Amino acid sequence: MRTARNRRDAASMRIPASVPRTAPATVPASAQVSATETAALAASRAGVRIQPAEDLATLRLVSRFLADVWQTPASRSPLPPDVLRAFVHAGGAVHYARDEDGITAASALIFGPPASSAVYSTIAATRTSGHGVGFALKQAQRAWALDRGATTMVWTFDPLVSRNAHFNLGKLGATAVEYTVDFYGRIDDGVNTDDETDRLTAVWPLAEPPPGPRADFGSAELDPRPAPDGEPFTARDETGHWCRVPLDIVALRRQDQPLAAEWRAAVRDALLPVFDAGFTATGFSRSGWYHLTRKDPS
């Protein structure tokens, strides 16, 4: 069975309040050119070709690929072919990456409310991690969106999946702006394994330059309350709050579902009040800690 680096993103059309509701006049041409070049370079480095899927035959292959990643029957794919077809027909995009072994990554996005100038990434998945394919796929989405006047991309991800948190916040430079409890309700697939589906909403400014180095967990004051594994869990320093999550929650769900459920409850209890107090997740350390800082008052 193939291993997967994956992100399941919400199909809701609600755009967070932090995303500007007034559309900018135009996307700078320099930003469009830069995004296109970045996407092409990322695909070349990953050794894949990324292109839009538009015909029904290709969309069926993409749907089967998504079912494989989420370990469901093809008849219960996270996004069936007819839904993908509707996305494309409505002006959205389905991208897929291919190498000599076939489809290795896929994504889909749709436009949000017109005044938001935002696109909503409904799903993104790669067959394996650590080869740059996920980054290349996201850059292809970014270039496509900027070319059509969008300046922000929004999606959701599971706060317990550390590899996705590091990718979204640390590598792409997105910010998690809100925490929602049990976003989808229970999902019985090979990734979520009937766990509650708490989600963070990520917001990625597409026309801004890549982020510089972000703060890493160092000498923060540790809270005495331990994590479910008995190790340090939360901390504070002058920059804000820190919260640690397990390194591989997907494997933990298979091995010890009660412990995985403890992690869900603990992280929820730790993060919800911090988001409610006006903080956002602006970084994620390689050691598995979220960094939450105050929203920019401007």
Salt bridges, closest charged atoms under 4 A:
ASP68 OD2 - ARG2 NH2 1.93
ASP99 OD1 - ARG127 NH2 3.77
ASP147 OD2 - ARG148 NH1 3.50
ASP158 OD2 - ARG199 NH1 3.69
ASP158 OD2 - ARG253 NH2 2.62
ASP158 OD1 - ARG264 NH1 2.91
GLU178 OE2 - ARG14 NH2 2.30
ASP189 OD2 - ARG8 NH1 3.60
ASP195 OD2 - ARG253 NE 3.27
ASP195 OD2 - ARG264 NH2 2.95
GLU196 OE1 - ARG268 NH2 3.19
ASP198 OD2 - ARG268 NE 2.69
ASP229 OD1 - ARG244 NH2 2.75
